[in-house]
Amino acid sequence: MKKNIDLGILISRISLGVLMLFHGSAKLLYGLDFIKGILAQAGVPSFIAYGVILGEVVAPILIITGFRTRAAAAIYATNCMVAILLEHSTELLTINQFGGWTVELLGLYLFGSVALFFTGAGHYSVSDKNNWD
């Protein structure tokens, strides 16, 4: 069977993008007060909470379409790192009751976006010819 790396990248892009959009749509529907509270506890200005919209709505849409995928993946990964550091830092070295890494979902998002940063969007994308896809 012939390899189709571009199809694999497309499936990864759609999976990562759609799954993160659920998180972003919750922020759009229910507001950012929860995020603002976390930031306030960390001593960070509350307006930074609007960066979540960039990381959980805009970046996933760009990743799904394959437009500026590397830049969007960098934003997405940064969003994941901030979430880990601000909300889950005490869980980094813990295992849950089922034997999985406590922050495995965020880990999958983070490392998936890092992988897309290095691969780019692949052939099946809006910016297929762009070096910074």
C-alpha positions as semicolon CSV with decimal commas, in nm:
position;residue;x (nm);y (nm);z (nm)
1;M;0,000;0,000;0,000
2;K;0,131;0,342;-0,095
3;K;0,189;0,596;0,184
4;N;-0,019;0,910;0,179
5;I;0,153;1,141;0,426
6;D;-0,054;1,439;0,314
7;L;-0,377;1,258;0,397
8;G;-0,239;1,168;0,741
9;I;-0,149;1,533;0,804
10;L;-0,498;1,640;0,690
11;I;-0,660;1,396;0,933
12;S;-0,436;1,525;1,213
13;R;-0,520;1,886;1,127
14;I;-0,894;1,822;1,124
15;S;-0,882;1,620;1,447
16;L;-0,677;1,873;1,642
17;G;-0,871;2,168;1,504
18;V;-1,222;2,035;1,558
19;L;-1,151;1,900;1,906
20;M;-1,004;2,232;2,022
21;L;-1,294;2,423;1,865
22;F;-1,525;2,258;2,119
23;H;-1,322;2,423;2,395
24;G;-1,320;2,755;2,210
25;S;-1,692;2,750;2,139
26;A;-1,759;2,699;2,511
27;K;-1,559;3,015;2,582
28;L;-1,757;3,204;2,316
29;L;-2,092;3,081;2,450
30;Y;-2,027;3,106;2,824
31;G;-1,768;3,380;2,845
32;L;-1,416;3,413;2,973
33;D;-1,482;3,476;3,342
34;F;-1,331;3,142;3,442
35;I;-1,013;3,222;3,248
36;K;-1,002;3,576;3,386
37;G;-1,023;3,431;3,739
38;I;-0,730;3,197;3,676
39;L;-0,526;3,485;3,535
40;A;-0,614;3,710;3,829
41;Q;-0,493;3,444;4,073
42;A;-0,164;3,431;3,883
43;G;-0,134;3,812;3,887
44;V;-0,180;3,840;3,509
45;P;-0,401;4,115;3,360
46;S;-0,748;3,987;3,273
47;F;-0,741;4,117;2,914
48;I;-0,494;3,837;2,836
49;A;-0,796;3,602;2,858
50;Y;-0,895;3,713;2,509
51;G;-0,587;3,529;2,383
52;V;-0,784;3,211;2,448
53;I;-1,010;3,305;2,156
54;L;-0,703;3,325;1,935
55;G;-0,568;2,991;2,061
56;E;-0,895;2,797;2,078
57;V;-1,100;2,943;1,791
58;V;-0,888;3,128;1,534
59;A;-0,582;2,898;1,537
60;P;-0,792;2,577;1,507
61;I;-0,984;2,721;1,211
62;L;-0,656;2,811;1,041
63;I;-0,521;2,462;1,114
64;I;-0,832;2,291;0,975
65;T;-0,819;2,490;0,652
66;G;-0,442;2,461;0,625
67;F;-0,386;2,834;0,606
68;R;-0,073;2,953;0,787
69;T;-0,068;2,620;0,967
70;R;0,277;2,656;1,119
71;A;0,199;2,995;1,273
72;A;-0,143;2,871;1,390
73;A;0,015;2,559;1,539
74;A;0,264;2,776;1,731
75;I;-0,025;2,982;1,874
76;Y;-0,219;2,662;1,954
77;A;0,084;2,510;2,130
78;T;0,140;2,830;2,328
79;N;-0,224;2,824;2,436
80;C;-0,179;2,466;2,558
81;M;0,141;2,552;2,746
82;V;-0,027;2,845;2,921
83;A;-0,319;2,622;3,021
84;I;-0,081;2,360;3,157
85;L;0,127;2,612;3,348
86;L;-0,159;2,816;3,492
87;E;-0,417;2,548;3,566
88;H;-0,249;2,208;3,560
89;S;0,109;2,259;3,678
90;T;0,052;2,056;3,994
91;E;-0,064;1,762;3,781
92;L;0,235;1,742;3,547
93;L;0,390;1,441;3,720
94;T;0,071;1,264;3,826
95;I;-0,115;0,961;3,701
96;N;-0,495;0,945;3,714
97;Q;-0,704;0,663;3,862
98;F;-0,702;0,478;3,529
99;G;-0,324;0,483;3,490
100;G;-0,308;0,764;3,237
101;W;-0,117;1,090;3,258
102;T;-0,346;1,339;3,433
103;V;-0,295;1,603;3,164
104;E;-0,285;1,364;2,871
105;L;-0,554;1,544;2,670
106;L;-0,365;1,872;2,688
107;G;-0,047;1,678;2,615
108;L;-0,199;1,535;2,298
109;Y;-0,311;1,881;2,190
110;L;0,030;2,030;2,270
111;F;0,242;1,764;2,099
112;G;0,002;1,736;1,805
113;S;0,030;2,107;1,742
114;V;0,409;2,091;1,777
115;A;0,412;1,812;1,518
116;L;0,204;2,029;1,281
117;F;0,445;2,315;1,339
118;F;0,723;2,095;1,201
119;T;0,529;1,925;0,920
120;G;0,322;2,216;0,798
121;A;-0,021;2,165;0,645
122;G;0,071;1,917;0,375
123;H;-0,060;1,917;0,020
124;Y;-0,432;1,920;0,108
125;S;-0,448;2,276;0,233
126;V;-0,539;2,631;0,141
127;S;-0,178;2,751;0,149
128;D;-0,024;2,442;-0,008
129;K;0,235;2,639;-0,207
130;N;0,345;2,871;0,074
131;N;0,672;2,796;0,257
132;W;0,519;2,916;0,584
133;D;0,204;2,704;0,548
